[in-house]
Amino acid sequence: MNSKVALALLLLLPAAEGSAMSGMAMYGNYPMFREASGTSWQPDAAAHEGRHYMRGEWMGMLHGYADAVFDRQGGPRGGTQGFSSSMLMATAVRALGPGRLGLRGMASLDPAMGPRGYRLLLQTGETADGKTPLIDRQHPHDLLAELAAAYTVPFGDGSVFLYLGLPGEPALGPPAFIHRSSGLENPEAPISHHWMDSTHITEGVATLGVIWLGFKAEGSAFRGREPDQRRWDIEKPRLDSCSGRLSLNPDSPNWSLQVSHGFIKEPEKLAPGVDVHRTTASAIYHRRFQASTFQGTLAVGRNQSLGEHSDAVLAEGALRWDEVHTAFARAERVEKDELFVSGPNAGRLLTVGKLTAGYVRDVATRRGLTVGVGGSLSAYALPAAARSAYGGFPLSFMVWVRVKIA
């Protein structure tokens, strides 16, 4: 059976009853809507978009989207580009022995946009050719973003679980930006990504966790090196890094909190011998109203290496109403030393900011797919040292068409 036929069959499966689906989370005895990327949590009130299904002993979910984007980044370092980003994720859970088995796969056709990804002012991290850094560009995600299995054994008011991924996501940071409702409709990656959730695609992860009531403690061993420029393959796992995360979903369906710390061995290929200690904290709030929902995320991250540190702060939110309208905004402040590779600013730590606001309108739904159109506008706060390179006060915008599994 080829992938197109399998996708069509899953889309035709009837949606499962909400109460049944809420009882089969992958890692614990709580609503499955709590689970986000990897082993991370979001508020219980947050509902996953996508198709929920039951097939024999298996319960699962199919979620995904594809964006066709026109991108105009302002100023001398900007430019115009068209690109497409996409994600398809499938989850399946069933009872097995004294516990439950969970499987998850996530894929993206981002590598098809080319190794240099898309234009995004103030973005840094990774490389397109293994020799030069990507600056003012967002790298594409790998074809395979997650192939993971987990086994969970419940006990009393809690559970213990083991998660294995190649690739996967370690217990470090908030849910990845492509899985947060507060940022899902925004096609741009945060410029604070490499201070918070850049480990969401890691070539080799083992996580052991314990859950009791609304608390979760977990630790991971994982490969510290970020994916290389060959985006179509799976790289050799090497568990040379570690992290720990404490999460709390208090006695309320509206909140999810986490703090985490990790040692990341040589994450950047172009900086051999440079290890990073990353610390993050985040709070996610999700609230449902009569005909609308709101989710907001506040997150901070700190990277420490070579005796110095840099910080990042992110605040984002999205309001959806009448089932078809979504307005979103994201504000960031980041300290970066990678924006210049030569000249007086090379290696200099500069504090930059970005504010993005946008809107998406769903225009049609048919056969389990929803089509939407959207646009966003971004403005920047730049230090005096960087204004000549970036043109003072550049403005950027994106417009796009999105197809997602409803």
N, C-alpha and C positions, 0 to 999 in steps of 0.2 A: 504494500500500500504506500503510495507516494505521499509527500507532505501535504500537497494541495487537497487530496482526497481526505486525509486524516483531519485537516482543519475544517473542511466542509462538514464532515460527520459530527465533529464536536460542536459546531455552531448549531446544528440541527437538534442536538440533544436537549430535552426539556430542562428548564432551570429547576434546581432542587428547592425544596421548601426551606425558607430562611431558618426555621428552628433546627432542622436537621443539619444544615450546613454549619450553623453556629456552634454545634456540639463537637465537631471533628477538626479542631485546630491541630497543627503539626506538633507543637511542643508542649501543650498544656491543656488543662480543663478550663477553657475560657472561650469566648466567641472567636471564630477564626479570623474575623475582621481585625483583630488586634495585631496579627502578624503582617509585617512589611517585608523589606528586602533582607536576605540572609536570615539571621535569627533576631533581627531588631523588632521593636514594638512600636505601634502607633495607638491612638485612643480607640477604645472599643466601639465608639460611635461612628468611626470612619468605615464606610462601606467600600469594598473593592468594586471597581467597575469591571465588567467582563461577564462571562458566561459561567455559571455554576452548574455542575452536572453530577449525576450519580450513575454509575455503570457497574453493576454487580456489587462487589464489596468495596469498590472505590468511590470516594467523593473527591471532587476536584474543581478546578477553576481554570479558565482560559482567558487571558488578558493580553491586550496588545494594541499598538497604534502604529501609524506611519504618517510622517509629516513631509510635505513638499514645501520648501521654504525659499522665499526671496529675501536675501540678507544684504543690507546696506549699512556698513560701518563707516562712520564719519572720520574726517581728519586725514592728515598725511599718511597715517599708519593703517587707515581703513581701506575700503574698497567694496566692490559689489560682487555677489556670488549667489548662485542657486545651489541648494543642497537638499538632501533627503535624509531624515533620521527615522529609525524604526526600532520597535521592540516587540517581541512575542514571548510570553511567559505562560507555562503550563505547570500546574501543581496537582498532585494526586496524593490522597491519604487513605489508608485502610488499617483496620485492626489486624494485628499479627502477634500471636502468642500472648504474653502478658502486657503488651503495649501496642504501639501503632507505628507503622512505617510511613514515612513521607518522602515523596520524590518531587524534585523541582528542576525544570529546565528553562533557560532563558537565552534567547538568541536575538541578534540584530544584524541588519544588512548595512550598518554604518560603514564597514570597510569599503563598500562599493563607491563611496563618495571620494575615495582617494586617501593616501596616507597623511596628507596635511589637514584633513578635517575641514572645518569651516571657520570663516573669519569671526573673531570675537575679541574686541578691544580689551586689553588688560588681562587676558587669560594667559597662563603659563603652565608648563608641565609637559613632560614626555617629549618624544622626537618623531619625526617623519622618516628619517633616513639612517638613524643610529649614529649620526655625527653632529647634527646641529639641533638646538632646542627649538621647540614650537613656542613662539611668542606672538601674542595678539591673535591666536588661533586656538580652537578647541579640537583636540585629537578625536578621531573616531573611536567608538567602542569596538571591542572585539566581536567577531561573529558569534562566539559562544561566551556569554557573560556568566552563566551559572549552569553547572551540572552537579546536582547535589542530592544526597540522601540523608535522612535523619531517622533515628529510632528513639522513641520516647516511652518511658515506663512511668505511669502515674502512681502516686502514693498519697493517700489521705487528701489533704488540701494542696498537694503539689505534684511535681513530676521531676524526673531527671532525664536529660536528653544528650545524644551524641549526634553532631552534624559533621558531615564530611563533604567537601566540595572540590572539584577540579574541572573548571574554576568554581570559586565560591566567594563568600564574603565573611571576613572575621568579625569578632565582637569588638568593633571599634567605630565610634561615631554614631550619629543619628541615622535613620533610614536614608537610603540613597535618594538623591533629589528626583530621580525619575519615578520614584514610588511614593513620594509625599503628595497628598492631595493639595497642599499649599503651593507646590511648585510644578505639579504634573502638567498643567496646561501651558506652561512657559517652555518653549523649545530650546531656550538658551541654558547652557550649563552655568552654574554659579562661578564667579571668579574666585570664590573662597573654597572651591571644591577640594583642592589639595591640602586644606587645613582641617577638613572634617570627614568627608565620605569618599575619598578617592580610592580607598581599598575595596570598593564594592565589586570590583573584578580582580580577583587574586588567584594566581595559578597554584593552588594547593592550600587547603584550609582544613583544620580539625578543631572543632569547638565542643567543649563539654560544659553543660549548664545545669543549674538546678533552679526550680521555680517553686515558690511557696506563697499562696494567696496572690497578692499583687506585686510581689518582689521577684526579681530574676537576677542571679549572679552567674556569670559565664566567663570562661577563659578560652583563648584561641592560640594555637600555633599555626603559623602561616608563612608563605613565601613573601619576603619583603619587596623584592624587585617588582616594579610596575610592569605591565605588559609591554613587550617590545613593539617595534614598528610593523611586524608581520602579524596583521590583525586576523588572519584567517585560520590560524593554527592554535593548538593548545601547547603550552610550554611545560617543561619539566618541573614538577613540584620540588620544592626544597623548603622544609619547615625551619627557617632560620630566624623568625621573628615571633613576637608574642604580644598579646593584648588581654585586657580584662575590662569588663563592663558591668555596671550595676544599673538596673532599670526598675522603674516603679510606675505602675498604673494604679493610682490611688482608688479609693472606694468611690469612683465616679467614672462614667463612661467617656468623659470629655477630655481627660488629660493623660499624657504619657511623658515621663521624664527619664533622662539617662545621663550618666557620667561615665567616661571611659578613658583609658590610657593605654598606649601601645609603644613598643620598641619596634621600629621598622628598619631592617638592615638594608642599606644602600638602595633606597627606593628608585632613585634616578640613575639610569644607565650612564648619563653624561657626568655624573658626580661619583665616581668610584671611591669607596672608602668613607663616604659621608653617610652616617646613620642618622635617623630622625626619631626623636621621642615626641609623640603626639598626644595631646590631652584635649578632650572635647567634653562639652556639656550642652544639653538641649532640652527644650520644653515644647511639646506640641499640644495645641488645643483644638478640639473639633466640636462644633456645636450644630445641632440640627434645629431649624425653625419650622414653621408650618409648611412653607413651600421653598425653603432655601437651606443651604448648608454653608458653614464657614469653617475653614481650617487655617490656623496660623502656626508658624514655627519660629522660634528664637533659638539660635545656636551660636556657640563660640568655639573656637579652636586655637590651639597653640602648637607650633612646631619648634622644637629645640634641636639644634645641631651645632657642632663645633663651638660649644660654649655660648652661643647666642640664640635668641628666640625671635619669632615673629608671630603676630596675632591676627585673627580674623573674626569678624562678627557678621552674622546674617540674620535678617528679619524678613519673612515673607508671609503672604497670606492670599487666600483665594475665596471669593464669595460666589456661590452658584445659586441661581434662582429660576423658578418656573421651568426647571428641567433642561433649559436650552441656553441660558446666558451664564457666562463666567467672567468675572473681572478679577485680575490678579495684580500683585505688586511685589517687588523684591528690592530690598536695600542692603548694601554690603559695604563694609570697610575692611580693607586688607593691607597688611604690610608685606611688600614684595621686594626682593632683591634680584629678580630674574628678568626685569623688563628691558635691560640694556646689557649687551655683551661686549661693548666697546665704548670708549669715550669716558668722560668724567663721571658718568652715572653707572658705569659697569660695576656690578656687585653691590651697589648702594641700596640700602633699605629705604624704600619710598612708601608712604602711606597714600593709598588711592581709594576712591569710593565710586560706587555705581548705584543708580536708581533706575529701575525698570517698571513700567506699568503697561498693562495690556488687557485685551478683551477677546473672548472667543464666543462665537454664536454657532450652536448646532443647527444645521439647516435641513437635515434629512436623516431618517433612520429606516433601514430596510434589511431584512434577513439577518438581524443580529449585528449590523454594522451601522455606525453613526458617522456622518460627514459633518465637519465643522470648518468654519473659516475664522481666522483671527489675525490680530496685529499687535505689535508692541513698540514702544519708544523708550530709548535709554539715554540717560544723561550721566556725566561723570564729574567727579571731584578730583582734581589733579594738583600735586604740589608744583610750585613754581619751577623746579628743576626739570619737570617732565612736560611742561606746557608747550614748549617750542616743538618738541618731537610729535606731540599729539594734536597740535593746532589749537591750543588754548582750551576751548570748551566744545569738544565735538559732540554731535548727536548721532545716534544710530537708530535704525528701525528694522523690523522684520514683519513680513506678512506671509501667511501660510494657509494651506488647506490640510486638514487632518482627517484621517479615517481611523476609527477605533472600534474595537469589539465592545458592543454595548451590553 
